[in-house]
Amino acid sequence: MKLVFMGTPDFSVSTLNALLDAGHEVACVYCQPPRPAGRGKADRPSPVQVYATEKGIEVRHPVSLKDNAEQQRFADIGADAAVVVAYGLILPKAVLDAPDHGCFNVHASLLPRWRGAAPIQRAIMAGDSETGVCIMQMDVGLDTGDVILSDSLAITPQSTAGSLHDDLAVVGASLMVTALAQVQDGSMTVTPQPEEGVTYASKIDKAEAEINWSRTAAELDCHIRGLAPFPGAWFSYAGERIKVLGCTPADQSGTVGKVLGHPLTIACGDGALRLDLVQRGGRKTMSAEDLLRGFSIPVGAELAR
């Protein structure tokens, strides 16, 4: 099939690669424009742009698709279908209708749960026991389209947003290849999303990454894993912000926010958490033991919140 691919972050690259391996012609790639990054704040192309450029595929990164001329430019590609994976722009109806078979989306949740921008993080933060991927025929709503295929994946006590991201990217790539094969041979069927069970995965606000020790250890375990590795849940001590990227619930209790023992075990609203992986500003990720060798947080210290 002649395809347009629309995606931006690492999560999208797996699907683009799978489409090329399956023999599809990717006529053009759309992604977000390069953004300032790094210490020098130089413009950095997205992972999808880097990959597409390496493959010799034309890359476009319009700021918006609302302009009539930009919509006509998209339609002029003459695509059989468009594949959308974490693109970052809402597609107007004119764009959705332009390809012969429409636009198909890889969404990293079991719809209608966790429609929206951050389904992987929100599923872990909410304590869900499973998530998955849906291949959806896109419409003008926010992740409201009919589902073509889906597959589930367990969320384990060790799952982080990073590890689940990688697993779901692989599942989504495979499902999309299967879905397009069904489009080609005419066997595709669709299932409307149920009206019950809708939840929304709002974009992660940096302010919510701060750890509130008055929450239960179980809640904070999910919170920390859901924000690891980015943006990273954090607490402050002695004027320094410290990210927590790995933790283990501990069978202890005490005054909320108090350091109960080393390596760092912190009392929560119910139970306690042992901090396993941490990161000081501008430093590499390290164990709590390594942190304490160069940064004193004594037993009995009380952390903010």
Secondary structure, DSSP 8 states (H G I E B T S, - for coil): -EEEEEE-SHHHHHHHHHHHHTT-EEEEEE----EEETTTTEEE--HHHHHHHHTT--EE--S-S-SHHHHHHHHTT--SEEEEES--S---HHHHHSSTT-EEEEESSSTTTTEES-HHHHHHHTT-SEEEEEEEE--SSSS-SEEEEEEEEE--TT--HHHHHHHHHHHHHHHHHHHHHHHHHT----B---STT--EE----GGGGB--TTSBHHHHHHHHHHTTTTT-EEEEETTEEEEEEEEEEES---STTBEEETTTEEE-SBSEEEEEEEEETTS--EEHHHHHHHS---TT-B---
